[in-house]
Amino acid sequence: MFELELHHARSTELFRRAEAERLAREAVRGRRAARREEAARRAAETETHTRGPGRDRLTRAA
């Protein structure tokens, strides 16, 4: 009987650990996805500008 209780306790602990690891992997995937979305958003914002900063449209007359 005691071995059966130990088996149940061990299997319950393994299930808990597996769930914790799944949640950790899911959190990592979520953070990566958020970083990719943020990078894509920033890239889209910068691509709308055709001229770089500090470039004049007309040259100065001498």
C-alpha positions in Angstrom: 0.0 0.0 0.0 2.8 2.4 0.9 4.5 1.8 -2.5 1.2 2.7 -4.2 1.0 6.0 -2.3 4.6 6.8 -3.2 3.8 6.1 -6.9 0.8 8.4 -6.8 2.9 11.2 -5.1 5.7 10.8 -7.7 3.4 10.8 -10.7 1.5 13.9 -9.3 4.9 15.7 -8.9 5.9 14.7 -12.4 2.6 16.1 -13.7 3.2 19.3 -11.8 6.7 19.7 -13.2 5.6 19.0 -16.7 2.9 21.6 -16.5 5.3 24.2 -15.1 7.7 23.5 -17.9 4.9 23.8 -20.5 3.9 27.2 -19.0 7.5 28.4 -19.1 7.9 27.4 -22.7 4.6 29.1 -23.6 5.7 32.3 -21.8 9.0 32.3 -23.8 7.1 31.8 -27.0 4.8 34.7 -26.1 7.6 37.0 -25.3 9.4 36.1 -28.6 6.2 36.7 -30.6 5.7 40.1 -28.9 9.3 41.1 -29.7 8.8 40.1 -33.3 5.6 42.0 -33.6 7.2 45.1 -32.0 10.2 44.9 -34.4 7.8 44.5 -37.4 5.8 47.5 -36.2 8.9 49.6 -35.8 10.3 48.5 -39.2 7.0 49.5 -40.8 7.1 52.9 -39.2 10.6 53.6 -40.3 10.0 52.5 -43.9 7.3 55.2 -44.4 10.0 57.9 -44.3 11.7 58.4 -47.7 14.4 60.8 -46.7 17.0 60.2 -44.0 17.4 62.8 -41.3 19.8 65.7 -42.1 19.4 65.5 -45.8 18.2 68.8 -47.4 15.9 68.7 -50.4 17.6 71.7 -52.1 21.3 72.5 -52.2 22.4 75.9 -50.9 23.3 78.6 -53.4 26.9 79.8 -53.2 
